[in-house]
Structure formats: structure tokens, C-alpha cells
């Protein structure tokens, strides 16, 4: 099932439309933007994944060293210890390395379709030893005048969720890692419920458990507790292998509406919806039996990593949710959903 | 290397010395006690692992259902989907199940060697949907008059760290899950540092990262942030496969002294030490090159899961640390260490 209306202009951003961060690398993919209103414009905080030009017979991966400089690691493709069967995560002698290095780029638009960079608002680059393999998939939530950026920090010690706050998009306050390894896909609720802040997050387990959506509480958005699993994968379903939250839950009369992603064993990523109780968001009221969006368009089926639609950013205006999403882990697209129709698909 | 003096009475507690929680099960193992002083006596909070009597050709596992009742699951041993090659965690059709179900039992002693149960102080049983596969390996930290119990909560949704507080060991206040899946081995510092509480914990990652020791900060012991990895496994060492904190760090003039466990690929568990900066405990000053304790005694080499010494409880009196530890995942033992000698082994 697919109840979205895709932008006719899709894809709205491709790797060729943005400049690499340094001449030594090229942009492989644009992915999974955070989305927000600021100064009367629509902004995307796009994940830009780069890697150096490859030489025949070898694979060269970029990492940031702890001094914040780009370093290159090269493996021989015929080395029996080297495994590049997953295009996103390579393995060498038991250790894992990302095939690309990501940073976050700000682009803005007056119409929500045509985006461009503004030299006044620079990129957010990885910083420090928790981000030497990059920063990824940033959600942007707004509470009062402050924007809260929850994003994936990647380094050899693990993958966790970082928090950055800003009010002006020029000065950034880094609040460290709020969810430790292995964790991604953190979506903050944009208001307190019963005096507490809430977040959805996605821990992964090497044994017992899986890639499930959890909820947590906080007094201050920096320290989190009372973790509970609210949505597991479902055997035989489109979301049987992994699930993870998208952007900030949308407050509706029926409950908090969360658009999430689910993938099956073949790594086909679709979108679905969860409806959570307004007063107690750890209570799931409804969940999509069928996807609300599937990779159906050509640009969603073919690319760096095909058969993927993945969203972690949207704008809400009345009944309309405009989602911005990564397609095939390569290009950025847009689509619209009716909240009423999503609720109807949930039997509400 | 081994610089401990084992109790001559070891093992001090064996499965036969404790009664099962219900007649339908037997006690397979006593494991890894938390340790504390209370009412002038030494107390152990022992993990008791039980399972029903097994019938030939099948394997029966116990779980708690959400109503808090014991339920049994039976698998045919010749079912090709059933894998019991790890005696601790069985697999069926991709899902993992613990071979035993654990609860926590209080035993006390006047001499620290001979322990017995007191009907006034009952067991702590698993409770709720996060503990249907049991509760395990409880650390006990004391801050003021309050005891803080950090323990492993196990259920199909994952393995995480729970917090319970008590002042009288009769009334328990459950504070939910403080570190989400996959996490274990949480040791709380017993005082604030720079106004913040600190904890060591051990997340595990399915890819990128591993089974490493992390540190976190909290304003209230219930909500945690600022997670940082402080000790990874070390290739070629005795702790090359997994490491995890033991009991509360011991404050010394040289720094916070943490006795931790490390295991190699063959699942041989030894103990080592970490020395952390007094003002900034995320800074590691020294770490054991060689173990300070190895499974050398017969009862440490042979048992339910052999070649294991594992501690998460100790008493500190002057220069002497009395550790209580699980041997071969089956019996409880005691041993003493000199803080000076441990520091000397760290080059201090």
C-alpha cells in the first residue's frame, strides 16, 4: 500500500547538486534529512556521504581522526580478510568500517522544493572521538525557540545518539551522547507530557531482542531513563527485520502519530505509522498492517542501495504532512500525506 | 597472574545449600552476588538460576509470564531449529532463550563465610514484561542510607539494566530500566563527582563496536546521559572478547579503582583492574596488562560453565578488598586482595 503523493519534481536533490566538503572526496549519496522552519524558510539538514575516488583493485575509506582531519584507509579488494558484500558497511579482519563518511549540510528553500546552500550557514562536521566514522540521519525537533538535533554518532567504539542544540543555526551546543551503543533513530516529542520529555529511540541487540523501537523519559532532554520497548519487528511482515522512528511524533486528536521505517530481510525499507496514547505515549493504540509508503518509483528502487524509502524529517500544516525522504540511499525526495488518511489506514 | 588469596572454605555456597523457589524447578547455579553491609552483618544478593527437571530427548525452559507466574517451554532436542551449543543461551528458529531463569536471593552472615537465609528477607523475583526471562547479576551500591540495586533485566525485547532502591531490604522501589538494550554490568559510583552521579555500564553492539566498558553521568541516578566508552577489548589479550565492570569503584588516593572482568574468545573469564581519574572518571590512568585473578582452582575450572571467575560484589576494609565471586557459573566463592598490591600491579 502507498497513500503518499510524491513531488512531481522528485528527486529534488542529487549528489551532483552539492559540492564536496574537500577536493579529495566526491559525494556518493545524499540521505535522510532533518527538516525545520527557520526565518520563514524550509530548511533541510541533509546527510552528505562522501568518499575518495577509488583506484582499481583497492578500496579507500575516509575517516576523521581525532584532530578533525580527514584520513584515508586503503584495503586490497583481493585480501581474503576484506568483505565488501554490504555496500554500506565493509568488514576487515572482524572490524567494521563505513564505506562512506557523512557530515550534515544545511540547505534552505522558499517553496519547499528548490533548495540551495547559503554560505552563512555552514556544514556540521563530525567532531571528537565519538564521530570519527561520521554523523548521520539527524532529526530536528523544536521546543520553544530551541532546535534539538538528535543524530547518529559513529566511531570504532560504537554507534550512538548525539544531541546538539541551537537557536540560530550558527552556534551549536554539543550535549554529548544521550543513547549509548548500539542506538539510532531518535525522535524527540516536541512538548512535555506529564512534566516529562519523551523520546523514541532504536537500540539493537546482538542476542535476545532485535532492532526495535523504544521510548524513554527525561527531565532535561540530556539524561534519559525509564526505557521501554514499544514496537518490535513482526515475523512475516514488511517490517520483519528492523523498525525505527522517523521524525518528531505528530500530535493529533487520536494520539501521537509517528511515521516509522520498517525493513524486511531483503533490506527493503518502507514507511508505516504508529499511534501512541496522548497521555501515556508508551501505550501503542494502533500500528500499520500494510506500509503507508513503499519504494515504488524508479529513483526509490535503483541507486546506491536500492529499494529504500527512509524519512526522518517532515513539516506539518493542518492535515498535510510533507515528508522529505532519502530514496535508494542516494537522493532526496518529497511527498505528502494526509493525516486523516493515515489515521483511517490505522482504523481510526 | 593471580594476586588474590582465596578463602580456604571455597566454595562457600553451592546450589544444594539453597532451596528452589518452587517445587517444580531445581537450582542449577548460584551466581555473581551483590554484597553489602546491613544491620552489622555481611549480606549477599545471590543470583539463583533454576530450571525444571529435564526429560530425555527434550529441553524444557522456564519463563515468567507477565502475570508473574512460572511457565514452561519445551523443545525437542533433535529439532533442527533447536541449538543448545551454548549452555547459557539456547536458540530456536533464530530466537534466543536462556537455559535457566534467575531471581535474586538474600543471604546474611556474621563472619562473611557462612551464609544463611532469613525468612524475614525474601527473594526478589522478576516482575513485569521486561523481566520475563529473569533478573541477574545485581550490583549493590550504598549512597547515604539508600541501597541502589543495578541488575540485568532479561526479556524477549532485550537485555537492559534495571534500578531498584531500598533502605530496609523489605520495601523495594522499582525505577525502571536505566540503560536500554543491549546492556549489563552497571556499577554505580557511591558518591557524586563534580555534582554528578556516575555509572560504568556495558553496552554490546551487533556491528561497529563491541562489548566495551562505558561511563555515563546523571543528576538523579534515574536518568543518564553523556555516555562515553572508556575501555575496549584488546586483541591478543586475556580480555580480547568482552569486558565489563564489577562492583562500585573503590576510592583510593591514586584514583577510582575498578575491578572488572574480561573474557577471551574461549569464554575464559578473568579479573583485571582499571584506575580512573578521581576528578574525571572518564579518564583511564592505568589498566591491568595481566589478570589479577584467573580461574585456577578446580571449582573455577569445572562446573556449569567452566573457566569463569566473575565478581560484582565486594567489601572494602582498609587495604583489604574481599570479593565475592561466581566460579564456573555454578558456585559462590570468596577471595581477598590488597589494594596496594593491585595498584602496584598497575605500576602505581
Contacts between the chains, C-beta under 8 A, distances in Angstrom:
chain1	res1	chain2	res2	distance
A	89	B	207	6.2
A	89	B	208	7.2
A	96	B	207	5.0
A	96	B	208	4.4
A	98	B	208	7.8
A	130	B	228	7.4
A	130	B	229	8.0
A	133	B	208	7.2
A	154	B	208	6.6
A	155	B	208	8.0
A	156	B	208	7.0
A	156	B	209	7.2
A	156	B	232	8.0
A	157	B	209	5.6
A	157	B	212	6.2
A	157	B	229	3.8
A	157	B	232	6.3
A	158	B	203	6.7
A	158	B	205	5.0
A	158	B	208	6.3
A	158	B	209	3.1
A	158	B	210	7.8
A	158	B	212	7.1
A	158	B	229	6.5
A	159	B	205	6.8
A	159	B	207	8.0
A	159	B	208	5.4
A	159	B	209	6.6
A	160	B	227	6.3
A	163	B	225	7.9
A	175	B	225	7.3
A	175	B	226	7.8
A	176	B	225	6.3
A	176	B	226	4.1
A	176	B	227	7.0
A	176	B	228	7.5
A	177	B	225	7.4
A	177	B	226	6.8
A	177	B	227	4.3
A	177	B	228	7.0
A	178	B	225	5.1
A	178	B	227	7.5
A	179	B	180	7.1
A	179	B	227	7.5
A	180	B	179	7.0
A	180	B	183	7.4
A	180	B	201	7.2
A	180	B	203	4.8
A	180	B	214	5.6
A	180	B	216	7.0
A	180	B	227	3.8
A	181	B	203	4.6
A	181	B	204	7.9
A	181	B	205	4.9
A	181	B	209	4.8
A	181	B	212	7.9
A	181	B	214	7.6
A	181	B	229	7.6
A	182	B	182	7.3
A	182	B	203	6.8
A	182	B	204	7.6
A	182	B	205	4.1
A	182	B	206	6.1
A	182	B	207	7.6
A	182	B	208	7.7
A	182	B	209	6.5
A	183	B	180	7.4
A	201	B	180	7.2
A	203	B	158	6.7
A	203	B	180	4.7
A	203	B	181	4.6
A	203	B	182	6.8
A	204	B	181	8.0
A	204	B	182	7.6
A	204	B	205	7.4
A	204	B	206	5.3
A	205	B	158	5.0
A	205	B	159	6.8
A	205	B	181	4.9
A	205	B	182	4.1
A	205	B	204	7.4
A	205	B	206	6.9
A	206	B	182	6.1
A	206	B	204	5.3
A	206	B	205	6.8
A	206	B	206	4.4
A	207	B	89	6.3
A	207	B	96	5.0
A	207	B	159	8.0
A	207	B	182	7.6
A	208	B	89	7.3
A	208	B	96	4.5
A	208	B	98	7.8
A	208	B	133	7.2
A	208	B	154	6.6
A	208	B	155	8.0
A	208	B	156	7.0
A	208	B	158	6.2
A	208	B	159	5.4
A	208	B	182	7.7
A	209	B	156	7.1
A	209	B	157	5.6
A	209	B	158	3.0
A	209	B	159	6.6
A	209	B	181	4.8
A	209	B	182	6.5
A	210	B	158	7.8
A	212	B	157	6.1
A	212	B	158	7.1
A	212	B	181	7.9
A	214	B	180	5.6
A	214	B	181	7.7
A	216	B	180	7.0
A	217	B	223	7.3
A	218	B	223	5.6
A	219	B	219	7.4
A	219	B	220	7.4
A	219	B	223	6.0
A	220	B	219	7.4
A	220	B	223	7.7
A	222	B	225	4.6
A	222	B	226	7.5
A	223	B	217	7.3
A	223	B	218	5.6
A	223	B	219	6.0
A	223	B	220	7.7
A	223	B	223	3.7
A	223	B	224	5.5
A	223	B	225	4.1
A	223	B	226	8.0
A	224	B	223	5.5
A	224	B	224	6.3
A	224	B	225	6.4
A	225	B	163	7.9
A	225	B	175	7.3
A	225	B	176	6.3
A	225	B	177	7.4
A	225	B	178	5.1
A	225	B	222	4.6
A	225	B	223	4.1
A	225	B	224	6.4
A	226	B	175	7.8
A	226	B	176	4.1
A	226	B	177	6.8
A	226	B	222	7.5
A	226	B	223	8.0
A	227	B	160	6.3
A	227	B	176	7.1
A	227	B	177	4.3
A	227	B	178	7.5
A	227	B	179	7.5
A	227	B	180	3.9
A	228	B	130	7.4
A	228	B	176	7.6
A	228	B	177	7.0
A	229	B	130	7.9
A	229	B	157	3.8
A	229	B	158	6.5
A	229	B	181	7.6
A	232	B	156	8.0
A	232	B	157	6.3
